[in-house]
Amino acid sequence: MHYIISGKVIKGDGYGKKLGFPTVNLDAETKEFPPDGIYVGIAVLDDIKYRAGIVVGPNRKIEAHLIRYNGDAYRKKVILEIKEFLRKFKKFKTEKKLIAQIKKDIKKCSQA
């Protein structure tokens, strides 16, 4: 599996940031996506590579948490390289359970 997704960063709903895990949301130029899920990957922003947790969600919503990035990426181009499938996309019953799962996902992405 090897996918490259590129696009400009657009404003999302701010939910990731609210949970403590800000994401970049992409208006993807790419037309081919992997199945919905959570992936380990690399993000390139301003010619700098970051390890990333990448979400391919319903309706082709693409977002990524760039590990150790805390700048303003709005309107910038980002290239996401998907490396490995972590798990299926799913809804969680509570924010607490979602946060616990995100922490596990990010730990795996940091080590990949």
Summary of the structure (lengths in Angstrom):
residues: 112
radius of gyration: 12.7
end to end distance: 15.4
largest distance: 37.9
contacts: 317
relative contact order: 0.26
helix: 22%
strand: 44%
